[in-house]
Every structure is written in C-alpha cells, then in structure tokens.
Amino acid sequence: MSAITTKRPSPLPPLRHVATVVVLAVAYLLVPFLGTSYLFEAILLPFLALSLAGVGLNLLTGYAGQVSLGSAAFMAVGAFAAYNFNLRIDGLALIVSTVLAGLSAAVIGVVFGLPSLRLRGFYLAVSTLAAQFFVQWALTKFSWFSNNSASGVIDAPPLSLAGIAFVGPVGRYLFALTVVAVITFLAYRLVSSQTGRNFIAVRDNETAARIIGVPVLKTKLLAFAISSFIIGVAGVLWAFAYLRTVEPAGFNLDRSFQILFIIIIGGLASIRGAFFGAALIVIFPLVLSRLGAFLLGDLFDSGVLDMTQRIVIGAFIILFLILEPDGLVSLWDRLRLHVQSAVRQP
C-alpha cells in the first residue's frame, strides 16, 4: 500500500504556477499578433488538438493504467456528433454541441471500456482496437452521419462562442486555445483529487486498491468515460478548427498510434507530458520534411521522402524510449533542476 500512497499528485509549486500564467499570456497576447498563417495552420492548431487528445489518453493510460488503441475512434465520434447536433438542432450553441459531442464519445468509451473489467494489458489493447474499426465502418456505412454526402466529406460549421465568431486562422487558434486551457485545468484538478488518487491506486495494484476501499470497476469505467469525453472534444477541435472538414479519413488508425506516441514520448502520468509529446510529434516531421526536401529533393520523389521521414521518426522514437523511458517531461525536470542548482551556486 505504501507504493500507492507515494505516487499521489503533489500540488504545483508557485514557480510553476507563474510559468503557466506566462505561457498563457504569451499564447493569448503575443502569438495572435506575431504568428503567421503557416504557424497557426501547420503547427499551433494541430498541436492544440493533439495535446488535448494526449491529455485525455494520459488520464486513462498514464494515471489509470488502462491501455487503449482506439483514441482516433473517440475523436471521430466527437467530431461527427458535434456536426450532427449542430446540423439537426436549430439554434444550438457550439459550446453546447461540443459538450454533447464529448458526452457521446464518453458513452462509446464506456461501452468499449467494459472489457477492462475482465481484460488487462495487451488483451485490453486489442479489444479497444475494435472501437477503431467499428466506428470507421459505421461512419462510412451509414451516410446519415455525414448528411448523405456523396463523398463522405463535409464542411465544418463556423466557430462561435457566446456570440463571438472565431474566423480565420487566428480566431480558430483562440477558440482551440481556450477550450484546451479550460479542459487541461479541469484535468489537473481531477488528478489532484480523490478520483485521481483512485486512478493511480488501480494502476499500481488492483488488489491493494480493492482492499483499501477503492471501487475498482467504477474507477475503470469512469476513467474511460472522462478520457473519451476529452478525446471527443479534441476531435471537435481537430475537425472544426484544424481540418475544417469532418471525414472518417481524418481519424484513422495512424491517428490513434500518433496519440499513443505522444503520451509515451511526453511522459506517462503527466499532464505536461501530453504537450511536450504533441510538440515533438507535430514539429519534428515538419523539420524532417524541410530538411529532406533541401538535401534530397532532386534525388527522390515525394513518396520516397515521405517513407524516409516515417522511418526516421520511428527510429527516433525507439532510440528516445531507450535513452529516456520516462519521457520528455522527465528530461525537462532534470534540466530545470540542473539550471536551478547552477544558479544557486556562488
């Protein structure tokens, strides 16, 4: 039991509070005026959506210890649910349709989380993978979800919140930033509460958690529900703010693995880790693409360059996990402590 109690989330130190406020101030006050259209469209918008999805999956996998490979399916449920709520209920506010979309994803998450009551580890991962194939099949098979569109690709509705329209790359960025900031704060409060401690207890030792009175079955399903809710909202951001279209192809199996890599690279059981991992996953391919086009653009076509980029990213992920298994957040903390100790020395 001592192993359970020693891993409770500790309150943020005041310095980290200040750093969070500074980051938000820069994101709200400087980036909208200094950022270019490319920065918003290619980097910041996918970064925000994937970071939120990483936060949701980290609650389930990092904190509660339940493996899931169906994250993109829950993103798809959120995106298509928000679209249909907005389309079929006149006058429904976007924020309401977004919350309803998250609740729809939570319901689907609980359904596919039921095997966690009996399965663990690899077997649970395979069962959650079924959600990926089932959701994509359903969205493709039944054209009602895409308003009977012949192509299955539909335009996302305009973004507005409390009568304020968020147009253009800057407006969509501010909308996504606000949603991510609010949900991330709530997620941090959750992992600092008794519910978060229950998640960690179930992750560390289910038998010990049950002995000390933690409702294991309820805790697992609650983890799936909350995680799927957040990932569903991330799907709304991915479709409405980033892609500007709602289509099943935007939520394929590669997206599920991408979100899984985000939390592994960033650091499990860390809210910050989702943002570190998403930053690397979004920026690193762009750097490789630019570098490959500069060095090898005249030798190979785009297909070979894309495959080379995938190989390099995969090799980098493997190498990184070997050298730093605790993720970028652990590397950042060690670097920060090293700098602080160097500053304090006379």
C-alpha positions as CSV (number, residue, x, y, z in Angstrom):
1,M,0.0,0.0,0.0
2,S,2.9,2.3,0.6
3,A,3.6,2.2,-3.2
4,I,0.2,3.6,-3.8
5,T,0.3,6.4,-1.4
6,T,3.8,7.6,-2.5
7,K,2.6,8.4,-6.0
8,R,-0.1,10.9,-5.2
9,P,0.0,14.0,-7.3
10,S,1.6,16.9,-5.5
11,P,0.4,20.5,-5.7
12,L,2.2,22.6,-8.2
13,P,4.9,24.8,-6.8
14,P,4.4,28.6,-7.1
15,L,7.1,28.9,-9.7
16,R,5.2,26.5,-12.0
17,H,2.1,28.5,-11.5
18,V,3.9,31.6,-12.6
19,A,5.3,29.7,-15.7
20,T,1.8,28.6,-16.6
21,V,0.5,32.2,-16.4
22,V,3.4,33.5,-18.5
23,V,2.8,30.8,-21.2
24,L,-0.9,31.6,-21.4
25,A,-0.2,35.3,-21.5
26,V,2.2,34.8,-24.4
27,A,-0.3,32.5,-26.2
28,Y,-3.1,35.0,-25.9
29,L,-1.4,38.3,-26.1
30,L,1.6,37.9,-28.3
31,V,1.1,34.9,-30.6
32,P,-2.1,36.2,-32.3
33,F,-0.3,39.3,-33.4
34,L,3.1,37.9,-34.2
35,G,2.2,34.5,-35.7
36,T,1.9,33.8,-39.4
37,S,-0.8,31.9,-41.1
38,Y,1.6,29.0,-41.6
39,L,2.3,28.9,-37.9
40,F,-1.4,28.7,-37.0
41,E,-2.4,26.2,-39.7
42,A,0.5,23.8,-39.8
43,I,1.8,23.9,-36.2
44,L,-0.4,25.5,-33.5
45,L,-3.8,24.2,-34.4
46,P,-2.8,20.5,-34.8
47,F,-0.6,20.9,-31.7
48,L,-3.5,22.1,-29.5
49,A,-5.9,19.4,-30.7
50,L,-3.4,16.6,-30.3
51,S,-2.3,17.9,-26.9
52,L,-5.9,17.7,-25.7
53,A,-6.2,14.2,-27.0
54,G,-3.0,13.3,-25.3
55,V,-4.3,14.7,-22.0
56,G,-7.4,12.5,-22.4
57,L,-5.4,9.3,-23.2
58,N,-2.9,10.1,-20.4
59,L,-5.7,10.1,-17.8
60,L,-6.7,6.6,-19.0
61,T,-3.3,5.0,-19.7
62,G,-0.8,7.0,-17.6
63,Y,-2.9,7.6,-14.5
64,A,-5.5,4.7,-14.5
65,G,-3.2,2.1,-16.3
66,Q,-5.8,1.1,-18.9
67,V,-4.3,0.7,-22.4
68,S,-6.3,2.0,-25.3
69,L,-5.7,1.9,-29.1
70,G,-9.0,3.5,-30.1
71,S,-8.4,7.2,-29.4
72,A,-9.0,8.3,-33.0
73,A,-12.3,6.5,-32.9
74,F,-13.4,8.6,-30.0
75,M,-12.2,11.7,-31.7
76,A,-14.3,10.7,-34.7
77,V,-17.4,10.2,-32.5
78,G,-16.9,13.7,-31.0
79,A,-16.4,15.4,-34.4
80,F,-19.4,13.7,-36.1
81,A,-21.6,14.1,-33.1
82,A,-20.9,17.8,-32.8
83,Y,-21.6,18.2,-36.5
84,N,-24.9,16.4,-36.3
85,F,-26.0,18.2,-33.2
86,N,-25.2,21.5,-34.8
87,L,-27.0,20.5,-38.0
88,R,-30.1,19.0,-36.7
89,I,-31.0,21.2,-33.7
90,D,-31.6,24.7,-34.8
91,G,-30.1,27.5,-32.7
92,L,-27.9,25.1,-30.6
93,A,-24.8,26.9,-29.4
94,L,-21.5,25.5,-30.5
95,I,-20.3,25.1,-26.9
96,V,-23.4,23.0,-26.1
97,S,-22.9,20.8,-29.2
98,T,-19.3,20.4,-28.2
99,V,-20.2,19.2,-24.7
100,L,-22.9,16.9,-26.1
101,A,-20.3,15.5,-28.5
102,G,-17.9,14.8,-25.6
103,L,-20.7,13.1,-23.8
104,S,-21.4,11.0,-26.9
105,A,-17.8,10.0,-27.0
106,A,-17.9,9.2,-23.3
107,V,-20.8,6.8,-23.8
108,I,-19.0,5.0,-26.6
109,G,-15.8,4.9,-24.5
110,V,-17.7,3.3,-21.6
111,V,-19.1,0.7,-24.0
112,F,-15.7,-0.3,-25.3
113,G,-14.2,0.1,-21.9
114,L,-16.4,-2.7,-20.4
115,P,-13.8,-5.4,-21.4
116,S,-11.4,-3.7,-18.9
117,L,-13.5,-5.3,-16.2
118,R,-12.1,-8.6,-17.3
119,L,-9.1,-7.9,-19.5
120,R,-5.8,-6.3,-18.9
121,G,-2.7,-5.2,-20.9
122,F,-2.3,-6.5,-24.4
123,Y,-5.8,-8.1,-24.5
124,L,-7.4,-4.9,-23.4
125,A,-5.5,-3.0,-26.1
126,V,-6.8,-5.4,-28.7
127,S,-10.4,-5.0,-27.5
128,T,-10.2,-1.2,-27.6
129,L,-8.8,-1.5,-31.1
130,A,-12.2,-2.9,-32.1
131,A,-13.6,0.6,-31.5
132,Q,-11.3,2.0,-34.2
133,F,-12.6,-0.4,-36.9
134,F,-16.2,-0.3,-35.8
135,V,-16.5,3.5,-35.6
136,Q,-14.9,3.9,-39.0
137,W,-17.1,1.2,-40.5
138,A,-20.3,2.8,-39.1
139,L,-19.4,6.3,-40.3
140,T,-18.6,5.0,-43.8
141,K,-21.6,2.6,-44.0
142,F,-24.3,4.9,-42.8
143,S,-24.4,8.1,-44.8
144,W,-26.8,9.8,-42.3
145,F,-23.8,10.7,-40.1
146,S,-22.3,12.8,-43.0
147,N,-25.7,14.3,-44.0
148,N,-25.9,11.9,-47.0
149,S,-22.8,13.5,-48.6
150,A,-21.7,11.5,-51.7
151,S,-18.0,11.9,-50.8
152,G,-18.5,11.4,-47.1
153,V,-16.5,14.7,-46.6
154,I,-18.5,17.6,-45.1
155,D,-17.6,21.2,-44.3
156,A,-17.3,22.1,-40.6
157,P,-19.7,24.8,-39.3
158,P,-18.4,28.2,-38.4
159,L,-17.0,28.6,-34.9
160,S,-18.7,30.9,-32.4
161,L,-18.8,31.2,-28.7
162,A,-21.2,33.4,-26.6
163,G,-22.0,35.4,-29.8
164,I,-18.3,35.9,-30.7
165,A,-17.4,34.5,-34.2
166,F,-13.9,32.9,-34.5
167,V,-13.0,33.4,-38.1
168,G,-9.7,32.9,-39.8
169,P,-6.6,31.1,-38.5
170,V,-6.2,33.5,-35.5
171,G,-9.8,33.1,-34.5
172,R,-9.8,29.3,-34.7
173,Y,-6.5,29.3,-32.8
174,L,-8.0,31.4,-30.0
175,F,-11.1,29.1,-29.9
176,A,-8.9,26.0,-29.6
177,L,-6.6,27.5,-27.1
178,T,-9.5,28.5,-24.8
179,V,-11.0,25.0,-25.0
180,V,-7.7,23.3,-24.3
181,A,-6.8,25.6,-21.4
182,V,-10.1,25.1,-19.7
183,I,-10.2,21.3,-20.1
184,T,-6.5,21.0,-19.1
185,F,-7.1,22.9,-15.9
186,L,-10.0,20.7,-15.1
187,A,-7.9,17.6,-15.8
188,Y,-5.2,18.8,-13.5
189,R,-7.8,19.3,-10.8
190,L,-9.1,15.9,-11.4
191,V,-5.8,14.1,-11.0
192,S,-5.2,16.1,-7.8
193,S,-8.5,14.9,-6.3
194,Q,-9.5,11.7,-4.7
195,T,-10.6,10.4,-8.1
196,G,-7.1,10.9,-9.5
197,R,-5.7,9.0,-6.5
198,N,-8.2,6.2,-7.2
199,F,-6.9,6.1,-10.8
200,I,-3.3,5.7,-9.6
201,A,-4.3,3.1,-7.0
202,V,-6.0,0.9,-9.7
203,R,-3.0,1.4,-12.0
204,D,-0.5,0.3,-9.4
205,N,-2.2,-2.6,-7.8
206,E,-5.9,-3.5,-8.3
207,T,-6.0,-6.0,-5.4
208,A,-4.5,-3.5,-3.0
209,A,-6.8,-0.8,-4.3
210,R,-9.8,-3.0,-3.7
211,I,-8.6,-3.8,-0.1
212,I,-8.4,-0.2,0.8
213,G,-11.9,0.5,-0.4
214,V,-11.3,1.8,-4.0
215,P,-14.3,0.9,-6.2
216,V,-12.1,-0.7,-9.0
217,L,-14.8,-1.4,-11.5
218,K,-16.4,2.0,-11.2
219,T,-13.0,3.7,-11.3
220,K,-12.1,1.9,-14.6
221,L,-15.3,2.9,-16.3
222,L,-15.0,6.4,-15.0
223,A,-11.5,6.7,-16.4
224,F,-12.8,5.5,-19.8
225,A,-15.7,8.0,-19.7
226,I,-13.6,11.0,-18.8
227,S,-10.8,10.1,-21.2
228,S,-13.2,9.6,-24.0
229,F,-15.0,12.8,-23.3
230,I,-11.8,14.8,-23.5
231,I,-10.7,13.0,-26.6
232,G,-14.1,13.6,-28.2
233,V,-13.7,17.3,-27.6
234,A,-10.2,17.1,-29.1
235,G,-11.9,15.5,-32.2
236,V,-14.2,18.5,-32.5
237,L,-11.1,20.8,-32.5
238,W,-9.3,18.6,-35.0
239,A,-12.2,18.7,-37.4
240,F,-13.7,22.2,-36.8
241,A,-10.7,24.3,-36.0
242,Y,-7.8,22.5,-37.9
243,L,-9.1,20.4,-40.8
244,R,-12.2,22.5,-41.4
245,T,-13.8,19.3,-42.7
246,V,-15.4,16.3,-41.0
247,E,-14.4,13.0,-42.6
248,P,-13.6,9.5,-41.4
249,A,-10.2,9.5,-43.0
250,G,-9.1,12.2,-40.6
251,F,-9.4,9.7,-37.7
252,N,-7.7,6.6,-39.0
253,L,-5.6,4.1,-37.1
254,D,-2.4,6.1,-37.6
255,R,-4.0,8.9,-35.6
256,S,-4.6,6.5,-32.7
257,F,-0.9,5.5,-32.7
258,Q,0.1,9.1,-33.0
259,I,-1.7,10.0,-29.8
260,L,-0.3,6.9,-28.1
261,F,3.2,8.0,-29.1
262,I,2.5,11.5,-27.8
263,I,1.9,10.3,-24.2
264,I,4.8,7.8,-24.3
265,I,7.3,10.4,-25.6
266,G,6.0,13.2,-23.5
267,G,5.8,11.2,-20.3
268,L,3.1,8.9,-18.8
269,A,1.1,10.2,-15.8
270,S,1.9,13.8,-16.6
271,I,-0.4,16.5,-17.9
272,R,2.6,18.4,-19.1
273,G,3.8,15.4,-20.9
274,A,0.9,15.5,-23.4
275,F,2.0,19.0,-24.5
276,F,5.7,18.0,-24.7
277,G,4.9,14.9,-26.8
278,A,2.5,16.7,-29.1
279,A,5.0,19.5,-29.8
280,L,7.6,16.9,-30.8
281,I,5.2,14.9,-32.9
282,V,4.0,18.0,-34.8
283,I,7.2,19.8,-35.2
284,F,9.7,17.0,-35.8
285,P,8.1,15.8,-39.1
286,L,8.0,19.3,-40.4
287,V,11.7,19.7,-39.7
288,L,12.5,16.4,-41.4
289,S,10.3,17.3,-44.4
290,R,12.1,20.6,-44.9
291,L,15.5,19.0,-44.3
292,G,14.8,16.1,-46.7
293,A,13.5,18.4,-49.4
294,F,16.6,20.6,-49.1
295,L,19.1,17.7,-49.1
296,L,17.4,15.0,-51.2
297,G,14.7,16.9,-53.1
298,D,16.4,16.3,-56.5
299,L,17.2,12.7,-55.9
300,F,13.9,11.2,-54.7
301,D,10.2,11.8,-55.3
302,S,7.7,12.8,-52.6
303,G,6.7,9.2,-51.9
304,V,10.2,8.1,-51.0
305,L,10.8,11.2,-48.9
306,D,7.6,10.6,-47.0
307,M,8.6,6.9,-46.3
308,T,12.1,8.0,-45.3
309,Q,10.5,10.5,-42.9
310,R,8.4,7.8,-41.3
311,I,11.5,5.6,-40.9
312,V,13.5,8.3,-39.3
313,I,10.6,9.2,-36.9
314,G,10.1,5.6,-35.9
315,A,13.9,5.1,-35.3
316,F,14.0,8.3,-33.3
317,I,11.0,7.2,-31.1
318,I,12.7,3.8,-30.4
319,L,16.0,5.5,-29.6
320,F,14.4,8.1,-27.4
321,L,12.5,5.5,-25.4
322,I,15.7,3.5,-24.8
323,L,17.6,6.6,-23.7
324,E,14.8,8.4,-21.8
325,P,11.9,5.9,-20.9
326,D,10.3,8.4,-18.6
327,G,9.6,10.9,-21.4
328,L,10.4,14.5,-22.3
329,V,8.9,15.8,-19.1
330,S,11.5,13.9,-17.0
331,L,14.3,15.3,-19.2
332,W,12.8,18.8,-18.8
333,D,12.6,18.4,-15.0
334,R,16.2,17.2,-14.7
335,L,17.4,20.1,-16.9
336,R,15.4,22.6,-14.8
337,L,16.9,21.3,-11.6
338,H,20.4,21.4,-13.0
339,V,19.9,25.0,-14.1
340,Q,18.5,26.0,-10.7
341,S,21.4,24.3,-8.8
342,A,23.9,26.0,-11.1
343,V,22.3,29.4,-10.5
344,R,22.2,28.9,-6.7
345,Q,25.9,28.1,-6.6
346,P,28.1,31.1,-5.7
